[in-house]
Amino acid sequence: MYTALLVIDVLVAVSLVALILIQQGKGADVGAAFGSGASQTVFGSQGSASFLTRATAVLATLFFSISLALAYLSGQHIEKKSVTDIIAPATAPSTLLPKAPINGTPAQTPPAPADVPQ
């Protein structure tokens, strides 16, 4: 869920930047006042500005709400265990381990080899 929201947030951010760059500044309206053909545009004389403004507001709201959701989700503490915590350690064969004393008595050791005459 976190990854999907992160991807959507990046796509909305890129769309928001592109939409802002498409918009014309307020200084461009001066040219339209002298009859530069603004009424022949696809959205009408003021339709383009209001459509882009509304779309920008919708994308900005979506971006902020997704960012807040991501901040909330990242604050949740999820304990991930390491592979070494999950897998039990391998036990050594009993022949390699020294025998522990039982009830405080020392472990029995095999007798030392007899002296071999030469």
PELINFEN-V689162 format. One record per residue. N is the residue number from 0. RES is the residue in one letter. SS is DSSP state (alpha for helix, beta for strand, coil for the rest). PSI is psi in degrees with one decimal (* if undefined). NEAR is the number of other C-alpha atoms within 8 Angstrom. Layout:
<<N	RES	SS	PSI	NEAR> <N	RES	SS	PSI	NEAR>>
This chain:
<<0	M	coil	-41.4	4> <1	Y	alpha	-42.8	7> <2	T	alpha	-40.6	6> <3	A	alpha	-42.9	7> <4	L	alpha	-35.7	10> <5	L	alpha	-41.5	9> <6	V	alpha	-45.1	8> <7	I	alpha	-39.0	8> <8	D	alpha	-41.1	11> <9	V	alpha	-42.1	8> <10	L	alpha	-40.2	8> <11	V	alpha	-38.8	11> <12	A	alpha	-42.8	9> <13	V	alpha	-41.0	8> <14	S	alpha	-39.1	9> <15	L	alpha	-42.4	11> <16	V	alpha	-44.3	8> <17	A	alpha	-41.2	8> <18	L	alpha	-37.3	11> <19	I	alpha	-38.3	8> <20	L	alpha	-25.2	7> <21	I	alpha	-32.5	6> <22	Q	coil	146.4	8> <23	Q	coil	150.6	6> <24	G	coil	171.8	6> <25	K	alpha	-21.4	5> <26	G	alpha	-18.7	5> <27	A	alpha	-17.3	8> <28	D	alpha	-22.2	8> <29	V	alpha	-38.7	7> <30	G	alpha	-33.6	8> <31	A	alpha	-25.8	10> <32	A	alpha	-25.0	7> <33	F	coil	19.5	6> <34	G	coil	50.2	7> <35	S	coil	14.8	7> <36	G	coil	29.7	7> <37	A	alpha	-22.3	9> <38	S	alpha	-10.5	6> <39	Q	alpha	11.2	7> <40	T	coil	170.5	8> <41	V	coil	-41.3	5> <42	F	coil	-0.8	7> <43	G	coil	-173.4	10> <44	S	coil	-37.9	9> <45	Q	coil	-4.2	7> <46	G	alpha	-37.6	8> <47	S	alpha	-44.4	10> <48	A	alpha	-43.9	8> <49	S	alpha	-36.9	8> <50	F	alpha	-46.4	8> <51	L	alpha	-35.4	10> <52	T	alpha	-43.4	8> <53	R	alpha	-42.9	8> <54	A	alpha	-38.2	9> <55	T	alpha	-41.6	11> <56	A	alpha	-40.6	8> <57	V	alpha	-46.0	8> <58	L	alpha	-36.9	11> <59	A	alpha	-41.4	9> <60	T	alpha	-43.0	8> <61	L	alpha	-41.7	9> <62	F	alpha	-44.9	11> <63	F	alpha	-40.7	8> <64	S	alpha	-38.4	8> <65	I	alpha	-38.4	10> <66	S	alpha	-38.5	9> <67	L	alpha	-39.8	8> <68	A	alpha	-40.2	8> <69	L	alpha	-38.2	11> <70	A	alpha	-39.1	8> <71	Y	alpha	-43.7	8> <72	L	alpha	-33.0	8> <73	S	alpha	-21.0	7> <74	G	alpha	-16.9	6> <75	Q	coil	132.5	6> <76	H	coil	111.2	5> <77	I	coil	118.2	4> <78	E	coil	114.2	4> <79	K	coil	131.7	4> <80	K	coil	148.7	6> <81	S	coil	157.9	6> <82	V	alpha	-33.5	6> <83	T	alpha	-23.7	6> <84	D	alpha	-30.7	7> <85	I	alpha	-44.2	7> <86	I	coil	130.7	6> <87	A	coil	143.9	6> <88	P	coil	145.3	4> <89	A	coil	140.5	4> <90	T	coil	144.3	4> <91	A	coil	151.5	6> <92	P	coil	147.8	6> <93	S	coil	-18.8	5> <94	T	coil	-22.7	5> <95	L	coil	-20.1	6> <96	L	coil	139.3	7> <97	P	coil	147.7	5> <98	K	coil	132.5	5> <99	A	coil	147.3	6> <100	P	coil	144.2	8> <101	I	coil	127.1	7> <102	N	coil	37.9	4> <103	G	coil	-3.2	5> <104	T	coil	143.8	6> <105	P	coil	153.4	7> <106	A	coil	146.5	8> <107	Q	coil	133.1	4> <108	T	coil	147.6	4> <109	P	coil	150.7	4> <110	P	coil	151.8	4> <111	A	coil	148.2	4> <112	P	coil	142.3	4> <113	A	coil	150.0	4> <114	D	coil	130.3	4> <115	V	coil	125.1	4> <116	P	coil	147.0	3> <117	Q	coil	*	2>>
